[in-house]
Amino acid sequence: MITRWVVRLLDERLRVSRLGRSALAKVFPDHWSFMLGEIALYSFMLLVGTGVFLTLFFEPTTAERHYTGSYAPLQGQEVSAAYASSVELSWDVPAGLLMRQAHHWAALVFVAAIVLHLCRIFFTGVFRKPRELNWIVGLTLLLLAILNGFLGYSLPDDLLSGTGLRIAYSVVLSLPVVGAWVAFLLFGGEFPGNQLIPRMYAAHILLVPALIAVLISVHLAILVRQKHTHFAGRGRSDRNVVGSRMWPTYAFRSLGLLFAVAAVIFALGGLAQINPVWVWGAFDPAAVTSPAQPDWYVGWVDGALRLFPPVEFTVFGYLVPSVFLPAVVVPGITFVVLYAWPLLEKWVTGDRGAHHVAGRPRDWPVRTAIGGWGLAFYGLLLLGGAGDIIAKRLDVPVGDVVAVLRGAVLVVPFVVGAVVYVLARALRDSGAPGVMHLAWSDLTAAMGRRRRPQQEPPDDDALQEPAPPQQRADREAAR
């Protein structure tokens, strides 16, 4: 009764009933890949929740104090308050280790879900008009997620995070002309300094999360305004959306996914150890830990640093250090190309129409091949970041592993791209349901010179078969 009174009160003043009916009748596609974005959203919610808990116990300062917690090997030692509070959070605070590890796992899942979501958008071509803006928003979200993840695991002031910060400091210093000034601005002086952790802490818990929340809101607002895409099929066109209504089908499905994401992340936090800072020890500028690998989302940059030859050169009298090309130029080119991709594809194909139907990767073999090349290239860079572990496992010299991976980075991506192109073209031309159904003649025809013009999936409205009552109602609501 109280709820009904509140709803009536709001409706009389804000006229929310029409908006509510429209929201509850909104149709969402049923394909599982459309849930990847929701996994990212729910991971961010868990990040905020566990992060609030961690802020109650973490001390963001490098001021030294004696450790008096339960971890015996560290007792009596003088360490930074940031490191001591991180160890105490793990050993002495009830549920502290669970929350800290769940927070870390949620960050990994958050970035992974964004990457997979962007891959779906890229391979299905739904970054094209009118969704170029949402593509830019999504890429910016990825950059902010990577930045905040790096800031977060750098806060405990342990030896592993300190090694990563030392590398980051060197990368910033490598910027021609302005490197020293930018490093002084970001790090508060030479590394290590007393101002760095408080600055990272403020950015990690306030500035970057606020920007992420704003961009998520913008992303969802654009999505609601432009409506969902869906895959081609009978009864599906640019003028409708076929799927399930928000209430009750999609709402309960989404709620179940939220509980599943939370269950998996907290299970990982309780069962799978990650970043045991008490094992690494406190940061010491004169020491370095090996093996030392960052989280996976910056591992490809670390791999580029390890695999790229030590090339230095001078430009107008300024020395450009060897870390500049792999750590600044390669990531810079990567994201510039990604941001410009909708415009590049529009320029190459001349396609300026609006698209609301997600295409199959097989229908665009060139784009799919380029995507395969990129996944292979950055996957090998990520593997290069673990070269010392590979060498230890295989009992071979690290130099041999680096040499093999250098050659693989130059060759394997092109091989993967060529194979993906042939398979995609063969699937498109033959109409086979999958790779395992291809005949040798399909592959040889795909490797020939004949090209079939790429087309958008036909409008099947006229061919649609009678749909179940609920699906017809959903389609009519979408129209």
LUMBA-377844 format. One record per residue (C-alpha): residue in one letter; x, y, z; residue number from 0. Coordinates in nm, 4 decimals. Layout:
BEGIN
DRENSE r       c1       c2       c3   k
DRENSE A        X        Y        Z NUM
...
This chain:
BEGIN
DRENSE r       c1       c2       c3   k
DRENSE M   0.0000   0.0000   0.0000   0
DRENSE I   0.2820   0.2386   0.0864   1
DRENSE T   0.4600   0.1512  -0.2386   2
DRENSE R   0.1473   0.2225  -0.4407   3
DRENSE W   0.1056   0.5569  -0.2630   4
DRENSE V   0.4684   0.6542  -0.3345   5
DRENSE V   0.4347   0.5575  -0.7019   6
DRENSE R   0.1145   0.7584  -0.7361   7
DRENSE L   0.2801   1.0551  -0.5626   8
DRENSE L   0.5746   1.0479  -0.8023   9
DRENSE D   0.3538   1.0008  -1.1057  10
DRENSE E   0.1407   1.3022  -1.0176  11
DRENSE R   0.4506   1.5207  -1.0012  12
DRENSE L   0.6963   1.3663  -1.2465  13
DRENSE R   0.4687   1.1682  -1.4835  14
DRENSE V   0.6845   0.8563  -1.4533  15
DRENSE S   0.4172   0.6004  -1.5411  16
DRENSE R   0.4593   0.6364  -1.9184  17
DRENSE L   0.8386   0.6216  -1.8868  18
DRENSE G   0.8114   0.3168  -1.6612  19
DRENSE R   0.5825   0.1330  -1.9014  20
DRENSE S   0.8169   0.2089  -2.1891  21
DRENSE A   1.1197   0.0871  -1.9922  22
DRENSE L   0.9504  -0.2357  -1.8843  23
DRENSE A   0.8440  -0.3077  -2.2432  24
DRENSE K   1.1933  -0.2538  -2.3892  25
DRENSE V   1.3151  -0.5600  -2.5797  26
DRENSE F   1.6639  -0.7081  -2.5311  27
DRENSE P   1.8290  -0.9656  -2.7617  28
DRENSE D   1.8528  -1.3211  -2.6302  29
DRENSE H   2.2010  -1.4086  -2.7597  30
DRENSE W   2.4481  -1.4823  -2.4796  31
DRENSE S   2.7175  -1.2496  -2.6173  32
DRENSE F   2.5031  -0.9475  -2.5316  33
DRENSE M   2.5568  -1.0306  -2.1628  34
DRENSE L   2.9311  -0.9551  -2.1757  35
DRENSE G   2.8673  -0.5867  -2.1168  36
DRENSE E   2.6545  -0.6712  -1.8144  37
DRENSE I   2.9346  -0.8823  -1.6692  38
DRENSE A   3.1562  -0.5734  -1.6900  39
DRENSE L   2.8866  -0.3628  -1.5210  40
DRENSE Y   2.8375  -0.6092  -1.2357  41
DRENSE S   3.2130  -0.6480  -1.1892  42
DRENSE F   3.2389  -0.2711  -1.1519  43
DRENSE M   2.9635  -0.2772  -0.8903  44
DRENSE L   3.1565  -0.5425  -0.6962  45
DRENSE L   3.4732  -0.3362  -0.7324  46
DRENSE V   3.3009  -0.0387  -0.5726  47
DRENSE G   3.1533  -0.2483  -0.2910  48
DRENSE T   3.4741  -0.4290  -0.1989  49
DRENSE G   3.6749  -0.1106  -0.2507  50
DRENSE V   3.4693   0.0751   0.0092  51
DRENSE F   3.5545  -0.2009   0.2581  52
DRENSE L   3.9267  -0.1780   0.1779  53
DRENSE T   3.9385   0.1998   0.2229  54
DRENSE L   3.8366   0.1552   0.5882  55
DRENSE F   4.1666  -0.0184   0.6691  56
DRENSE F   4.4237   0.0925   0.4109  57
DRENSE E   4.6683   0.3720   0.5006  58
DRENSE P   4.7750   0.5580   0.1840  59
DRENSE T   5.1105   0.6890   0.2995  60
DRENSE T   5.4764   0.5917   0.2787  61
DRENSE A   5.5423   0.7051   0.6357  62
DRENSE E   5.7374   0.4276   0.8065  63
DRENSE R   5.6144   0.2400   1.1132  64
DRENSE H   5.6878  -0.0836   1.2929  65
DRENSE Y   5.4811  -0.3797   1.1856  66
DRENSE T   5.3074  -0.5438   1.4830  67
DRENSE G   5.0575  -0.7707   1.3069  68
DRENSE S   5.0169  -1.1476   1.2953  69
DRENSE Y   5.2561  -1.2228   1.0086  70
DRENSE A   5.5581  -1.3469   1.2053  71
DRENSE P   5.8391  -1.2978   0.9461  72
DRENSE L   5.7579  -0.9265   0.9285  73
DRENSE Q   5.7123  -0.8506   1.2985  74
DRENSE G   5.9298  -0.5703   1.4304  75
DRENSE Q   6.0425  -0.4525   1.0879  76
DRENSE E   6.0075  -0.0903   0.9844  77
DRENSE V   5.7977  -0.0679   0.6672  78
DRENSE S   5.5719   0.1867   0.5026  79
DRENSE A   5.2234   0.2308   0.6468  80
DRENSE A   5.0760   0.1384   0.3080  81
DRENSE Y   5.2536  -0.1966   0.3069  82
DRENSE A   5.1902  -0.2671   0.6757  83
DRENSE S   4.8182  -0.1929   0.6444  84
DRENSE S   4.7959  -0.4173   0.3359  85
DRENSE V   4.9510  -0.7087   0.5260  86
DRENSE E   4.7338  -0.6417   0.8323  87
DRENSE L   4.4276  -0.6275   0.6102  88
DRENSE S   4.5172  -0.9720   0.4789  89
DRENSE W   4.6119  -1.1348   0.8101  90
DRENSE D   4.4281  -0.9568   1.0912  91
DRENSE V   4.1055  -0.7999   0.9599  92
DRENSE P   3.8104  -1.0445   0.9551  93
DRENSE A   3.7241  -1.1210   0.5905  94
DRENSE G   3.9998  -0.8790   0.4894  95
DRENSE L   4.1872  -1.1236   0.2684  96
DRENSE L   3.8618  -1.2351   0.1047  97
DRENSE M   3.7671  -0.8757   0.0253  98
DRENSE R   4.1138  -0.7804  -0.0987  99
DRENSE Q   4.1425  -1.0816  -0.3275 100
DRENSE A   3.7815  -1.0503  -0.4481 101
DRENSE H   3.8565  -0.6847  -0.5288 102
DRENSE H   4.1596  -0.7902  -0.7322 103
DRENSE W   3.9723  -1.0664  -0.9154 104
DRENSE A   3.6835  -0.8297  -0.9885 105
DRENSE A   3.9301  -0.5894  -1.1513 106
DRENSE L   4.0638  -0.8672  -1.3748 107
DRENSE V   3.7122  -0.9765  -1.4718 108
DRENSE F   3.6069  -0.6140  -1.5318 109
DRENSE V   3.8812  -0.5500  -1.7862 110
DRENSE A   3.8389  -0.8938  -1.9461 111
DRENSE A   3.4643  -0.8403  -1.9906 112
DRENSE I   3.5241  -0.5004  -2.1534 113
DRENSE V   3.7795  -0.6516  -2.3928 114
DRENSE L   3.5466  -0.9382  -2.4888 115
DRENSE H   3.2572  -0.6948  -2.5277 116
DRENSE L   3.4648  -0.4769  -2.7612 117
DRENSE C   3.5720  -0.7872  -2.9562 118
DRENSE R   3.2074  -0.8789  -3.0108 119
DRENSE I   3.1343  -0.5269  -3.1308 120
DRENSE F   3.4356  -0.5289  -3.3632 121
DRENSE F   3.3807  -0.8694  -3.5228 122
DRENSE T   3.0061  -0.8143  -3.5726 123
DRENSE G   3.0540  -0.4623  -3.7123 124
DRENSE V   2.8143  -0.2832  -3.4782 125
DRENSE F   3.0636  -0.0005  -3.4250 126
DRENSE R   2.9402   0.1466  -3.7553 127
DRENSE K   2.6924   0.4287  -3.7956 128
DRENSE P   2.5101   0.5271  -3.5775 129
DRENSE R   2.7159   0.3686  -3.2936 130
DRENSE E   3.0572   0.5266  -3.3512 131
DRENSE L   3.0187   0.7369  -3.0360 132
DRENSE N   2.9504   0.4337  -2.8182 133
DRENSE W   3.2593   0.2657  -2.9652 134
DRENSE I   3.4663   0.5645  -2.8521 135
DRENSE V   3.3032   0.5553  -2.5079 136
DRENSE G   3.3801   0.1836  -2.4764 137
DRENSE L   3.7462   0.2272  -2.5711 138
DRENSE T   3.7807   0.5118  -2.3214 139
DRENSE L   3.6262   0.2875  -2.0560 140
DRENSE L   3.8896   0.0251  -2.1370 141
DRENSE L   4.1711   0.2780  -2.0975 142
DRENSE L   4.0326   0.4009  -1.7654 143
DRENSE A   3.9857   0.0439  -1.6419 144
DRENSE I   4.3482  -0.0400  -1.7268 145
DRENSE L   4.4705   0.2792  -1.5605 146
DRENSE N   4.2703   0.2231  -1.2437 147
DRENSE G   4.3758  -0.1404  -1.2253 148
DRENSE F   4.7413  -0.0405  -1.2469 149
DRENSE L   4.6931   0.2274  -0.9814 150
DRENSE G   4.5140  -0.0176  -0.7543 151
DRENSE Y   4.7698  -0.2959  -0.7496 152
DRENSE S   5.0503  -0.0377  -0.7141 153
DRENSE L   4.9121   0.0976  -0.3856 154
DRENSE P   5.0345  -0.1724  -0.1379 155
DRENSE D   5.3978  -0.0554  -0.1791 156
DRENSE D   5.5275  -0.4113  -0.2037 157
DRENSE L   5.8295  -0.5164  -0.4076 158
DRENSE L   5.6242  -0.6326  -0.7076 159
DRENSE S   5.4166  -0.3146  -0.7341 160
DRENSE G   5.7271  -0.1032  -0.6756 161
DRENSE T   5.8965  -0.2768  -0.9681 162
DRENSE G   5.5983  -0.1891  -1.1872 163
DRENSE L   5.6076   0.1731  -1.0745 164
DRENSE R   5.9792   0.1902  -1.1471 165
DRENSE I   5.9068   0.0733  -1.5036 166
DRENSE A   5.6206   0.3237  -1.5365 167
DRENSE Y   5.8512   0.6028  -1.4178 168
DRENSE S   6.1082   0.5059  -1.6824 169
DRENSE V   5.8388   0.5008  -1.9512 170
DRENSE V   5.7232   0.8518  -1.8598 171
DRENSE L   6.0832   0.9757  -1.8560 172
DRENSE S   6.1306   0.8389  -2.2089 173
DRENSE L   5.8876   1.0945  -2.3538 174
DRENSE P   6.0933   1.3294  -2.5724 175
DRENSE V   6.1380   1.6861  -2.4446 176
DRENSE V   5.8604   1.6786  -2.1813 177
DRENSE G   5.9389   1.3465  -2.0104 178
DRENSE A   6.1132   1.4871  -1.7030 179
DRENSE W   5.8434   1.7497  -1.6457 180
DRENSE V   5.5579   1.5001  -1.6837 181
DRENSE A   5.7319   1.2559  -1.4486 182
DRENSE F   5.7771   1.5301  -1.1886 183
DRENSE L   5.4104   1.6279  -1.2208 184
DRENSE L   5.2770   1.2722  -1.1878 185
DRENSE F   5.5229   1.1293  -0.9360 186
DRENSE G   5.5806   1.4423  -0.7270 187
DRENSE G   5.9554   1.4348  -0.7840 188
DRENSE E   6.2084   1.1620  -0.8385 189
DRENSE F   6.1065   0.8012  -0.7861 190
DRENSE P   6.0499   0.6783  -0.5204 191
DRENSE G   5.8896   0.9737  -0.3458 192
DRENSE N   5.6558   1.0419  -0.0563 193
DRENSE Q   5.3770   1.1975  -0.2637 194
DRENSE L   5.3162   0.9169  -0.5118 195
DRENSE I   5.0960   0.6801  -0.3083 196
DRENSE P   4.8619   0.9554  -0.1766 197
DRENSE R   4.8198   1.0825  -0.5340 198
DRENSE M   4.7524   0.7356  -0.6725 199
DRENSE Y   4.5092   0.6666  -0.3887 200
DRENSE A   4.3044   0.9788  -0.4624 201
DRENSE A   4.2934   0.8962  -0.8327 202
DRENSE H   4.2136   0.5282  -0.7677 203
DRENSE I   3.9192   0.5738  -0.5317 204
DRENSE L   3.7746   0.9067  -0.6526 205
DRENSE L   3.8787   1.0495  -0.9882 206
DRENSE V   3.9007   0.7452  -1.2165 207
DRENSE P   3.5982   0.5575  -1.0704 208
DRENSE A   3.3891   0.8727  -1.1108 209
DRENSE L   3.4923   0.8990  -1.4756 210
DRENSE I   3.4137   0.5291  -1.5271 211
DRENSE A   3.0704   0.5701  -1.3685 212
DRENSE V   2.9956   0.8713  -1.5891 213
DRENSE L   3.1018   0.6887  -1.9055 214
DRENSE I   2.8984   0.3802  -1.8119 215
DRENSE S   2.5952   0.6066  -1.7691 216
DRENSE V   2.6620   0.7714  -2.1055 217
DRENSE H   2.7075   0.4296  -2.2671 218
DRENSE L   2.3751   0.3031  -2.1301 219
DRENSE A   2.1935   0.6248  -2.2227 220
DRENSE I   2.3150   0.5990  -2.5825 221
DRENSE L   2.2183   0.2315  -2.5871 222
DRENSE V   1.8643   0.3062  -2.4713 223
DRENSE R   1.8308   0.5913  -2.7173 224
DRENSE Q   1.9599   0.3961  -3.0180 225
DRENSE K   1.8110   0.0552  -2.9188 226
DRENSE H   1.9934  -0.2774  -2.9216 227
DRENSE T   2.1370  -0.4506  -3.2236 228
DRENSE H   2.0593  -0.8146  -3.2940 229
DRENSE F   2.1907  -1.0892  -3.5182 230
DRENSE A   2.0439  -1.1482  -3.8616 231
DRENSE G   1.7661  -1.4005  -3.9040 232
DRENSE R   1.4042  -1.4435  -3.9986 233
DRENSE G   1.1931  -1.1579  -3.8739 234
DRENSE R   1.4957  -0.9447  -3.7879 235
DRENSE S   1.5822  -0.6216  -3.9634 236
DRENSE D   1.7154  -0.2722  -3.9041 237
DRENSE R   1.3664  -0.1616  -3.8015 238
DRENSE N   1.3019  -0.3906  -3.5035 239
DRENSE V   1.4599  -0.5794  -3.2140 240
DRENSE V   1.3698  -0.9428  -3.1521 241
DRENSE G   1.4219  -1.0829  -2.8043 242
DRENSE S   1.2758  -1.0686  -2.4540 243
DRENSE R   1.1033  -0.7835  -2.2761 244
DRENSE M   1.2695  -0.6137  -1.9822 245
DRENSE W   0.9981  -0.7380  -1.7460 246
DRENSE P   0.9904  -1.0081  -1.6384 247
DRENSE T   1.2121  -1.2262  -1.8594 248
DRENSE Y   1.5186  -1.0103  -1.9037 249
DRENSE A   1.5072  -0.8623  -1.5532 250
DRENSE F   1.5250  -1.2034  -1.3857 251
DRENSE R   1.7880  -1.3242  -1.6318 252
DRENSE S   2.0002  -1.0187  -1.5549 253
DRENSE L   1.9488  -1.0613  -1.1803 254
DRENSE G   2.0627  -1.4224  -1.2066 255
DRENSE L   2.3739  -1.3115  -1.3953 256
DRENSE L   2.4518  -1.0594  -1.1196 257
DRENSE F   2.4383  -1.3325  -0.8553 258
DRENSE A   2.6483  -1.5631  -1.0742 259
DRENSE V   2.9187  -1.2994  -1.1286 260
DRENSE A   2.9277  -1.2217  -0.7561 261
DRENSE A   2.9451  -1.5917  -0.6682 262
DRENSE V   3.2326  -1.6592  -0.9083 263
DRENSE I   3.4335  -1.3547  -0.7991 264
DRENSE F   3.3938  -1.4239  -0.4273 265
DRENSE A   3.4705  -1.7924  -0.4856 266
DRENSE L   3.7926  -1.6884  -0.6579 267
DRENSE G   3.8643  -1.4440  -0.3762 268
DRENSE G   3.8282  -1.7180  -0.1180 269
DRENSE L   3.9900  -2.0088  -0.3014 270
DRENSE A   4.2440  -1.8692  -0.5520 271
DRENSE Q   4.5342  -1.6761  -0.4037 272
DRENSE I   4.6352  -1.3640  -0.5921 273
DRENSE N   4.8986  -1.0995  -0.5195 274
DRENSE P   5.0257  -1.2229  -0.1783 275
DRENSE V   5.2024  -0.8996  -0.0829 276
DRENSE W   5.3512  -1.0523   0.2334 277
DRENSE V   5.5469  -1.2922   0.0116 278
DRENSE W   5.6907  -1.0177  -0.2107 279
DRENSE G   5.8064  -0.8080   0.0829 280
DRENSE A   5.8154  -0.4308   0.1193 281
DRENSE F   5.9437  -0.2217  -0.1694 282
DRENSE D   6.3179  -0.1641  -0.1707 283
DRENSE P   6.4618   0.0611  -0.4448 284
DRENSE A   6.7814  -0.1468  -0.4451 285
DRENSE A   6.6005  -0.4787  -0.4987 286
DRENSE V   6.3848  -0.6328  -0.7672 287
DRENSE T   6.1726  -0.9458  -0.7663 288
DRENSE S   6.1946  -1.2127  -1.0340 289
DRENSE P   5.9815  -1.3494  -1.1822 290
DRENSE A   5.7849  -1.0250  -1.1890 291
DRENSE Q   5.4691  -1.0160  -1.3994 292
DRENSE P   5.1988  -0.7476  -1.3885 293
DRENSE D   4.8282  -0.8135  -1.4242 294
DRENSE W   4.7345  -0.9453  -1.7669 295
DRENSE Y   4.5873  -0.6209  -1.9024 296
DRENSE V   4.9283  -0.4488  -1.8935 297
DRENSE G   5.1244  -0.7686  -1.9508 298
DRENSE W   5.1311  -0.7077  -2.3263 299
DRENSE V   5.3147  -0.3778  -2.2698 300
DRENSE D   5.5610  -0.5568  -2.0420 301
DRENSE G   5.6036  -0.8195  -2.3130 302
DRENSE A   5.6741  -0.5512  -2.5730 303
DRENSE L   5.9427  -0.4068  -2.3442 304
DRENSE R   6.1056  -0.7483  -2.3076 305
DRENSE L   6.0909  -0.8470  -2.6748 306
DRENSE F   6.1709  -0.5170  -2.8468 307
DRENSE P   6.5411  -0.4707  -2.9322 308
DRENSE P   6.7205  -0.2025  -2.7258 309
DRENSE V   6.7081   0.0717  -2.9888 310
DRENSE E   6.8040   0.4280  -2.8942 311
DRENSE F   6.8221   0.7258  -3.1281 312
DRENSE T   6.8499   1.1028  -3.1217 313
DRENSE V   6.5922   1.3488  -3.2578 314
DRENSE F   6.6946   1.7179  -3.2789 315
DRENSE G   6.9534   1.6601  -3.0116 316
DRENSE Y   6.7180   1.4767  -2.7744 317
DRENSE L   6.7932   1.1164  -2.6854 318
DRENSE V   6.4937   0.8835  -2.7254 319
DRENSE P   6.5495   0.5871  -2.4876 320
DRENSE S   6.4869   0.2271  -2.5873 321
DRENSE V   6.1672   0.1989  -2.3815 322
DRENSE F   5.9903   0.4695  -2.5827 323
DRENSE L   5.9033   0.2608  -2.8898 324
DRENSE P   5.7612  -0.0508  -2.7181 325
DRENSE A   5.5979   0.1212  -2.4193 326
DRENSE V   5.4707   0.4451  -2.5749 327
DRENSE V   5.4574   0.4119  -2.9544 328
DRENSE V   5.3105   0.0588  -2.9722 329
DRENSE P   5.0255   0.1258  -2.7233 330
DRENSE G   4.9717   0.4691  -2.8759 331
DRENSE I   4.9349   0.3332  -3.2293 332
DRENSE T   4.7106   0.0554  -3.0970 333
DRENSE F   4.4525   0.2867  -2.9460 334
DRENSE V   4.4739   0.5492  -3.2213 335
DRENSE V   4.3878   0.2803  -3.4773 336
DRENSE L   4.1073   0.1456  -3.2579 337
DRENSE Y   3.9572   0.4916  -3.2075 338
DRENSE A   3.9789   0.5663  -3.5794 339
DRENSE W   3.8588   0.2248  -3.6985 340
DRENSE P   3.4944   0.3232  -3.7716 341
DRENSE L   3.6178   0.6106  -3.9881 342
DRENSE L   3.8828   0.3951  -4.1561 343
DRENSE E   3.6318   0.1252  -4.2473 344
DRENSE K   3.3822   0.3836  -4.3713 345
DRENSE W   3.6536   0.5399  -4.5878 346
DRENSE V   3.7681   0.2049  -4.7328 347
DRENSE T   3.4243   0.0523  -4.7956 348
DRENSE G   3.2319   0.3714  -4.8742 349
DRENSE D   2.9528   0.2443  -4.6483 350
DRENSE R   2.7721   0.5394  -4.4888 351
DRENSE G   2.4401   0.3748  -4.4073 352
DRENSE A   2.2937   0.3070  -4.0638 353
DRENSE H   2.3279  -0.0475  -3.9309 354
DRENSE H   2.1221  -0.2108  -3.6561 355
DRENSE V   2.1772  -0.5772  -3.7469 356
DRENSE A   2.4961  -0.7412  -3.6202 357
DRENSE G   2.6801  -0.9176  -3.8989 358
DRENSE R   2.8503  -1.2533  -3.8807 359
DRENSE P   3.2332  -1.2409  -3.8822 360
DRENSE R   3.2352  -1.4693  -4.1882 361
DRENSE D   3.0524  -1.2037  -4.3913 362
DRENSE W   3.3459  -0.9613  -4.3530 363
DRENSE P   3.6596  -1.1760  -4.3972 364
DRENSE V   3.9050  -0.8851  -4.4224 365
DRENSE R   3.7917  -0.7292  -4.0952 366
DRENSE T   3.7851  -1.0711  -3.9297 367
DRENSE A   4.1369  -1.1474  -4.0537 368
DRENSE I   4.2660  -0.8158  -3.9182 369
DRENSE G   4.1033  -0.8949  -3.5852 370
DRENSE G   4.2667  -1.2387  -3.5841 371
DRENSE W   4.6029  -1.0769  -3.6596 372
DRENSE G   4.5566  -0.8393  -3.3665 373
DRENSE L   4.4570  -1.1108  -3.1206 374
DRENSE A   4.7602  -1.3200  -3.2197 375
DRENSE F   4.9986  -1.0223  -3.2033 376
DRENSE Y   4.8924  -0.8987  -2.8600 377
DRENSE G   4.8565  -1.2534  -2.7306 378
DRENSE L   5.2216  -1.3197  -2.8180 379
DRENSE L   5.3249  -0.9933  -2.6513 380
DRENSE L   5.1372  -1.1063  -2.3411 381
DRENSE L   5.3221  -1.4378  -2.3600 382
DRENSE G   5.6478  -1.2453  -2.3915 383
DRENSE G   5.5779  -1.0806  -2.0572 384
DRENSE A   5.6085  -1.4258  -1.8993 385
DRENSE G   5.9292  -1.5197  -2.0805 386
DRENSE D   6.1237  -1.5794  -1.7593 387
DRENSE I   5.8558  -1.8159  -1.6273 388
DRENSE I   5.8497  -2.0033  -1.9593 389
DRENSE A   6.2287  -2.0355  -1.9488 390
DRENSE K   6.2166  -2.1699  -1.5942 391
DRENSE R   5.9413  -2.4204  -1.6738 392
DRENSE L   6.1170  -2.5466  -1.9866 393
DRENSE D   6.4651  -2.5253  -1.8311 394
DRENSE V   6.6042  -2.3258  -2.1225 395
DRENSE P   6.7932  -1.9939  -2.1313 396
DRENSE V   6.5787  -1.6815  -2.1180 397
DRENSE G   6.7597  -1.5446  -2.4226 398
DRENSE D   6.6448  -1.8394  -2.6327 399
DRENSE V   6.2831  -1.7848  -2.5280 400
DRENSE V   6.3088  -1.4150  -2.6161 401
DRENSE A   6.4584  -1.4966  -2.9578 402
DRENSE V   6.1823  -1.7460  -3.0395 403
DRENSE L   5.9082  -1.5065  -2.9290 404
DRENSE R   6.0607  -1.2219  -3.1315 405
DRENSE G   6.0399  -1.4341  -3.4430 406
DRENSE A   5.6895  -1.5514  -3.3556 407
DRENSE V   5.5638  -1.1941  -3.3134 408
DRENSE L   5.6830  -1.1117  -3.6649 409
DRENSE V   5.5463  -1.4247  -3.8358 410
DRENSE V   5.2611  -1.5883  -3.6452 411
DRENSE P   5.0090  -1.2979  -3.6578 412
DRENSE F   5.0267  -1.2882  -4.0390 413
DRENSE V   4.9814  -1.6649  -4.0586 414
DRENSE V   4.6820  -1.6448  -3.8254 415
DRENSE G   4.5357  -1.3567  -4.0251 416
DRENSE A   4.5715  -1.5473  -4.3532 417
DRENSE V   4.4137  -1.8631  -4.2094 418
DRENSE V   4.1258  -1.6661  -4.0580 419
DRENSE Y   4.0662  -1.4878  -4.3892 420
DRENSE V   4.0492  -1.8142  -4.5849 421
DRENSE L   3.8197  -1.9794  -4.3302 422
DRENSE A   3.5876  -1.6783  -4.3096 423
DRENSE R   3.5659  -1.6495  -4.6864 424
DRENSE A   3.5048  -2.0229  -4.7246 425
DRENSE L   3.2273  -2.0135  -4.4650 426
DRENSE R   3.0693  -1.7118  -4.6313 427
DRENSE D   3.0757  -1.8530  -4.9835 428
DRENSE S   2.9769  -2.2097  -4.8973 429
DRENSE G   2.7112  -2.1312  -4.6383 430
DRENSE A   2.8475  -2.4101  -4.4152 431
DRENSE P   2.7250  -2.3939  -4.0535 432
DRENSE G   3.0765  -2.4232  -3.9123 433
DRENSE V   3.4442  -2.4810  -3.9837 434
DRENSE M   3.4133  -2.8567  -3.9346 435
DRENSE H   3.1565  -2.8718  -4.2160 436
DRENSE L   3.3874  -2.7178  -4.4774 437
DRENSE A   3.5036  -2.9328  -4.7672 438
DRENSE W   3.8468  -2.9072  -4.9253 439
DRENSE S   3.6880  -2.7595  -5.2367 440
DRENSE D   3.5453  -2.4777  -5.0234 441
DRENSE L   3.8934  -2.3928  -4.8955 442
DRENSE T   4.0542  -2.4020  -5.2391 443
DRENSE A   3.7786  -2.1801  -5.3781 444
DRENSE A   3.8322  -1.9354  -5.0905 445
DRENSE M   4.2029  -1.9205  -5.1717 446
DRENSE G   4.1273  -1.8332  -5.5335 447
DRENSE R   4.0954  -1.4887  -5.6810 448
DRENSE R   3.7200  -1.4825  -5.7167 449
DRENSE R   3.5554  -1.2397  -5.4809 450
DRENSE R   3.1928  -1.2140  -5.3954 451
DRENSE P   3.0718  -0.8632  -5.3039 452
DRENSE Q   3.0087  -0.8256  -4.9323 453
DRENSE Q   2.6497  -0.7481  -4.8508 454
DRENSE E   2.4447  -0.6706  -4.5480 455
DRENSE P   2.2079  -0.9491  -4.4396 456
DRENSE P   1.8800  -0.9167  -4.6329 457
DRENSE D   1.5691  -0.7761  -4.4729 458
DRENSE D   1.3734  -1.0868  -4.3793 459
DRENSE D   1.0556  -0.9132  -4.2635 460
DRENSE A   0.8710  -1.0426  -4.5674 461
DRENSE L   0.9999  -1.3958  -4.5112 462
DRENSE Q   0.9388  -1.4246  -4.1397 463
DRENSE E   0.7517  -1.7252  -4.0097 464
DRENSE P   0.4720  -1.7014  -3.7554 465
DRENSE A   0.6266  -1.6374  -3.4147 466
DRENSE P   0.5025  -1.7478  -3.0714 467
DRENSE P   0.2597  -1.5058  -2.9036 468
DRENSE Q   0.5184  -1.3709  -2.6576 469
DRENSE Q   0.7731  -1.3119  -2.9336 470
DRENSE R   0.5116  -1.1345  -3.1465 471
DRENSE A   0.4265  -0.9116  -2.8510 472
DRENSE D   0.7943  -0.8340  -2.7950 473
DRENSE R   0.8397  -0.7495  -3.1626 474
DRENSE E   0.5395  -0.5214  -3.1677 475
DRENSE A   0.6626  -0.3449  -2.8536 476
DRENSE A   1.0018  -0.2956  -3.0183 477
DRENSE R   0.8423  -0.1376  -3.3242 478
